[in-house]
Amino acid sequence: MASKATRLRALALYKELHRLGRDYEPSYDFHGKLRRLFEKNRNLTDDEEIEKALRLGEYIKNETLALYSLRKYRYLKRMYPSNSTTSDT
């Protein structure tokens, strides 16, 4: 049985991912996929399986944050072209 701390950790992860999904492309259905993923794992009782599912959620969160950072970097790079005389390859 999952402890209260594990339940709170899962809820916090869901909230974080839900907030991150606001900036995602609407056609991807981030919130729908997120909800289905959490509902699929709703009835897990084994502590190892629960931990594995939470680690997957943390991985998805980190990858989403990395994608957002990359998108911002690319946008800023287009806005401020380099003034160097060497060519970028």
Buried (B, 14 or more C-beta within 10 A) or exposed (E): EBEEEBEEBBEEBBEBBBEBBEEBEEEEEBBEBBBEBBEEBEEBEEEEEBBEBBEEBBEBBEEBEEEEEEEEEEEEEEEEEEEEEEEEE
